[in-house]
């Protein structure tokens, strides 16, 4: 059985500087502290900048990440229910 952890991400342009402060440390922590078997992280990017896409793409080789991309902001509830 696989465990999926859904993480909604919203960062418009004015919050782009927060990527290095919050997203990168989170990904590094997953890499250091998690047993990767049977777990996938689904990042639902809604209303994000291209820099967010670039950071997540950089980690897809080393972590079991699935990235769902939506140009518009979906809101928390809809973002956490996306799975396609």
C-alpha positions in Angstrom: 0.0 0.0 0.0 1.2 3.5 -0.8 0.8 6.5 1.4 0.2 9.8 -0.4 0.8 13.1 1.4 -0.9 16.0 -0.4 0.7 19.4 0.1 -1.0 22.4 -1.4 1.4 25.2 -2.4 0.4 28.7 -3.1 3.0 31.4 -3.8 2.2 34.4 -6.0 5.1 36.6 -7.2 5.2 38.8 -4.1 6.0 35.6 -2.0 8.6 34.1 -4.3 11.4 35.0 -1.9 9.8 32.5 0.6 10.7 29.5 -1.6 14.2 29.3 -0.3 13.0 29.9 3.3 10.2 27.3 3.4 10.0 25.0 0.5 13.6 24.0 0.1 14.2 23.2 3.8 11.0 21.1 3.7 12.3 19.1 0.8 15.7 18.7 2.3 14.1 17.4 5.5 12.1 14.9 3.6 15.2 13.7 1.9 17.2 13.3 5.2 14.6 12.0 7.5 12.1 9.9 5.6 12.0 6.3 4.5 11.0 6.7 1.0 9.4 3.2 0.4 5.7 3.4 0.0 5.4 7.1 0.3 4.8 9.8 -2.3 4.5 13.5 -1.8 1.9 15.2 -4.1 2.6 19.0 -4.4 -0.5 20.8 -5.7 0.9 24.0 -7.0 -1.9 26.5 -7.5 -1.1 30.2 -8.3 2.6 29.5 -8.0 5.6 31.1 -9.8 7.9 29.2 -12.3 10.6 29.3 -9.6 8.4 26.9 -7.5 8.2 24.5 -10.5 11.9 24.7 -11.0 12.7 23.8 -7.4 10.3 20.9 -7.3 11.6 19.6 -10.6 15.2 19.7 -9.2 14.0 17.4 -6.4 12.0 14.9 -8.5 15.1 12.8 -9.2 15.9 12.2 -5.5 12.4 12.2 -3.9 9.1 10.4 -4.9 7.4 13.7 -5.8 4.3 14.2 -7.9 3.6 17.7 -9.0 0.2 18.9 -10.1 0.3 22.4 -11.6 -2.6 24.9 -11.8 -2.0 28.4 -13.0 -4.8 29.8 -10.9 -5.3 29.7 -7.2 -7.6 26.8 -6.3 -7.9 27.4 -2.6 -7.0 25.0 0.2 -9.9 22.6 0.0 -9.9 22.1 -3.7 -6.1 21.8 -3.8 -6.0 19.1 -1.2 -8.6 17.0 -3.1 -6.8 17.1 -6.5 -5.2 13.8 -7.5 -5.0 13.7 -11.3 
